[in-house]
Amino acid sequence: MAGARLSVSVSRLLRRLEPLFSSRHYCSLASPCAVSYSQYGEPSKVLRFLTDVDVPDVRDDQVSVRMLAAPINPADINMIQGVYPIKPPLPAVGGNEGVGEVVSVGLQVSDLQPGDWVIPADSGWGTWRTHAVCPASELRKIPNDIPLEAAATLAVNPCTAYRMLSDFQHLQPGDTIVQNGANSGVGQAVIQIAAARGLVTINVVRNRPDRSSYFELEMYLKGLGGHYVITEEGLRRQDFRDIFKRLPRPKLALNCVGGKSATEILRHLETGGTMVTYGGMSRQPVTVPTGSLIFQDIKVVGYWMTQWNKRQTDSQESSEMLSTLCDYVRQGKLQAPSNVQVPISDYMAAINSTRDAFSTKKQILTMSS
């Protein structure tokens, strides 16, 4: 019996040492670093790039992770500013989404092993760093056979798109949906997941400074599988209304802008349709015509992926969602948003690019040395 226990202990020790001999060493020569803040405020004023960060030893229920890549999302900036509903204890590391590789595991951890790819199970984890040690329960394993940029951007935008297309209307192939902010990360995921399900998308974007930039965006979104791309101004034109002579009116509207844009897409819903609001980029309230509520039975609801995750932690439904999304990636039906990969040390330039109202490229921080 003692020999069996010794064998198990040696086996676990080898699992913890394995990464030292692994060829997949993304940050093997880099000292641990992180983008951190100790007070809320504008990122340019409160963020600090810390080097030689202390990484604690791994306890029995913990995992050591080497972060590989982490995107910058608008919610990350709002969290740093202190205006997001989630406020992590300070000091905090920036970033809510990203993918890392397991380096070592504690003796009580059985469902993860070195080499596995993991993503945070909840918001506020702090992904803008090169190394982390945390309880295994704070991480979710994902396949490591998908592209790195797809893995890094899997947990927020594609999951939000998937849930909104699944949970609010019973959609069948050939049904129509309409969305504003179609060039956003969620918008791009909506187009692709909808196309994989045989749904028709009407994709609304802001007016562009010039025709060539609009044409470029239109071709890009149609290349993802979008059927119609129009400007917010175009929503009010007769030629747009004429498309409903060929198409059924949308059952579902997805709103991340608010203000007049939300009101306009709501007006085109069919009777009994639903508008889901998941963002408010214009910072204007959502105004709903009374007649739409009374005579068209329009439903107006909100959605927050973080809240869904808290209710569905480790649920079968959550596992099936991630599995389906990874299958879409492998099949070429879902790709990461158009992106620029930036070294973590250049985090401020990436944040500034994220705040560009007309940007269509996701900024992804990379941790490799």
N, C-alpha and C positions, 0 to 999 in steps of 0.2 A: 504493500500500500504506500509506504514511504517512497519507494522507487517510482511509483506512478505519479505521486504528487510532484517529485523532483522533475520528472519528464514534462509534466504540464507547465511547471514554472520555467523550465529552460525554453520550452516552445514559446511561451508568452514573451520571455526576454528576447528571443530571436525576432519576434514580430516587432518589438519596439526598436531593435537595432537595425532592422532591414533597410530603412531609408538611407542609412549611412552608406550603403553599398549600391543604392539604386542609381540607374542612369538617368532617371527623370528628375533632375535636380534643377528646378526653375530659379531658385534663389539661394543656391548653396553657398555663394560667396558673399551675399549681402548681409549686412548687420540688420537686425530687426528695426523697422521704422514704421511710423504711423502718422496719419493726418488727424490731429486731435484738437479739441477746443475745451476750454474750462469755463466759458461763459457764453451766453447766447448773444447773437448779433450778426452783423454782416460778415460773410465768410472772409472777405479780405482783411478784416480787422481782428477776427477772433481765432481763425485757424492757425495752427502751428505744425510745421513738419518736424517731427521728433525722430532722432536717430539713436541707435544703440538702446532701443527700448528693452526694458527688462522683461524676459519671458519666463514665467514661473515653471517649476517642475510639474510634470503631469501626475495628478493624483489618480487613484484607482478607478474613479468613475469618469475620468476626463479624457480628452483627445487633444493632441497637438496638431495644428493645422498650418500649412503654408499656403497663404492666399495666392491665387494665380491671376485673377482679374476681377474687377469690380466696376460697374457702370456708375455714372452720376445721373441721378434722376431729380426732377424738380422737388419731390418730397424730401430728398436728402438736404437740399438747400433750405427748405422751409423748416426742417428740424433744427438745423444749425441756427437759424434766425430766431428760433423759439416760438414760431407761430403754428407749428404742426401739433395735432392733438397728442402725439407721443413725445415726451421729453425725457430722454435717458438721463440717469444720474451723471452729474459732472464730476470730474472731467470725463469726456466721452470721445470715442473714435467715430469719425464720420462714416456715412455709407450704410445702407440697409440691404443691399443686394450684392451678390458676387459668388464666385466659386473658389473653393480651395481644395488642396490635396492633403489627405491625412498623412501625417509624418509618423506618429506613434500613438499608441492607445494605452490606457490604464488597464490594470489586471482584471477589472470587473467589466470591461467593455467587450462585448461579444459580437455585436452587429456591425462593427466597423473595423477595418484593418488598413495598414499602410498601403497607400496607392489609391484608395477610394476617393472619389470626388464627392464633396459635400457642399450644401448651401445652407444658410441660416434658416431655422424653422420659424423665426419671428422677426419683426421689425426691431430696429434699435440695437442690433448686434454689433455693428461697427465693422464694416468690411474694408475700409480704406487703410489697410495695414498689411504688412508682409507676413506676420506670424501671429498666431493666437493659440491660447489654451483655454478650453471651456468644457463644461459637462457635455457628454455625448448627446444628452437629451435636447440640446440647443441646436442640433444639426440634423439635416436630412440627407441621406445618400441619394445620389443621382448617377446615371450611367456615365462612364468616362470615355464613351465611344462617339460622342457628339462633338462638334466644333467648340473650341474654348469660348468664343464670343457668344454662341448660342447658350452654353451652360451658364455663363456669367449673367445673362439677361433673361433667364428662364423664369425666375420666381415671381416677378412683379407684373410686367406688361402682358406676356402671353397668358398667365394665369388669370389676370383681370379680364382679358378679352374672352377667354374660354368660359369663365363663369357667367359673364353678361350674356353671351350667346346661348347659354344653357339653362339659366335659372329663371328667366322672366317671361319668356314666350315659348310656346311649343312650335319651333321652326322646322319646316320641311324643305327639302330641295326645291328650288324655284321661288321660295319666299324672298321678300326684299327687306333689307334693313338700310337705315340712313344714319350717318355719323358725321359729326363735325370734328375738327382737330385730327383729320385723317392722316396727316403726316407725322403725328406723334408716335411714340413707341407702341402705345396701346392700339392706336389707329392702324398701324402697319400690321400688328398681330391680328386684329379683327379682320382685315382684308384677307389675310392668308388662311386663317381658320375657317372663315365663312366660305372661301373658295373651295376648301377641302370638303366642306359639307354641302356644296352645291347651292349656296345662297347668293343672291344678287346684292351687291353693295353699291350704295350711292355715297360718295365720299366728298365731304365739304372741306375746303381749305381756305385760308385767308387769301385775300387779294395779294398778288406779288408785285414788287416794284416795277417789273418789266415782263413782257410777254415771254421772253426766252426762259426766264427762271420758272415761270408757271408751266410752260410746256415741258421743261425738264422734269419737274415734279410730277406732272400728269403722267408722263411716260413711265416714270419710276413706279408710281402707285398702280398703274395698270399692269405693269410687269409683274407686280406681286399678286395680281389676280383681281384688282378692282375693276368694276364694270363702268362706272361713271365717276368722273372727277369734275367738280364744279367749285366756283368760288361762292362765298357767302352772298355776294351781290347777285350771282346768278340764280340763287334760290328763288328770287322774286320775279324772274322773267317768265314769260309765257312759254318759251321753248323748253324750259325745265318742266313746267306743269304738263306739257304735251307728252313727256315720256311715260306718264301714267295711263296713256292710251295703249301702251305696249306692255307695261309692267303693272303688277298688283301694287297697291299702295303699301308702304312699309308697315310691318307689324311691330317693329322695334326701332327706336331711335336712341343713339348713344351720344351723350352730351358731356364734353369736358371743357366747354367754353363758357356757357352761361349767357346772360344778357339777351340781346336780340337774336343772336345765332341760335340759342336754345329754342326761343319762341318760333323761329322760322322752321326748324326741322320738325318741331312738334306739330305744326299746322298740316304737315303732309302725311301724318299717320292715319292709318285706316281706323275705322270705328273699333274700339276695344284694344287699340294698340297701347304700347308702354314706352315711356321715355325714361331711360336710366341715366342719372347724373353721377359721374364719378370724378369730376374735376370742375374747376371754375377759373380758367386762365384769364378771362376778362375781368374777374373780380366784380362782376355785375350779378345781381340776383336773377334767379330763374323766374320769369313771369309767365303764367299759364292763363290763357283766355278762359273765362268762365264757361263759355259755350262748349269748349273742348272737354271739360270735365262732365258737364251735365248731359249734353246731347250726343257726344261721341264716345262717352265712357272711357276717356283716356286716363291711363294710370301714370302717375309721376312718382318715381321712387329714386332712392340714392343707393350707391354701392361703394363699399370700402373693402379692398382685398384684405387688409390687415385684420379687420373684424371677422371676416369669413375664416381666416386662418386660425384665429383664436378659438372659434367654435368647432373647427374641423381638424384640430391637431391630431396627426397620426390616424386620421379616419381612412376608411377604404375609399371613400369618394375622392379624397385628396390624393391618395396614391394612384388611383386610376387616372386622375387628371394629369399628373406629372408623367405617367407612363404614356398616355395618349399624345401629349405634347412632344415627348422625346421621339415617339414613333413618327410624328409629322416631320420632325427635324431630319431623321434618318431617310425618310422617303422624299425629301426635298420639297415638302409642302409648307414648311415653316422655316424661315431663316432669321437670323438675328437682324435687328434693325440696321440700316445703313449706319456705319460707325467709324470712328477714328480712335485708334488705340494710342494712349498717351502714357509715358512713364509716370509712376506715382509722384515723383519729385516735381512734375509739372502740373500738379493738381489744380493750381489757381487758374492757369490758362484754360484747362478743361472746364472748370466751373463757369468761367466767363463765356465760353462757347455754348455751354448748355443754356445760358440765359438769353441767347440770341433768339428773338421771337421767330425768325424765319429759318432757323437751322433745322435740317432734316437728318442730321447725323448724331447718333448717340456717342457721347464721350465715354470711353472705357479705360479705366486706369489699369495698367499692367504692372506686375510686381517683379518681373524677372530682372536680374542684374545685368 
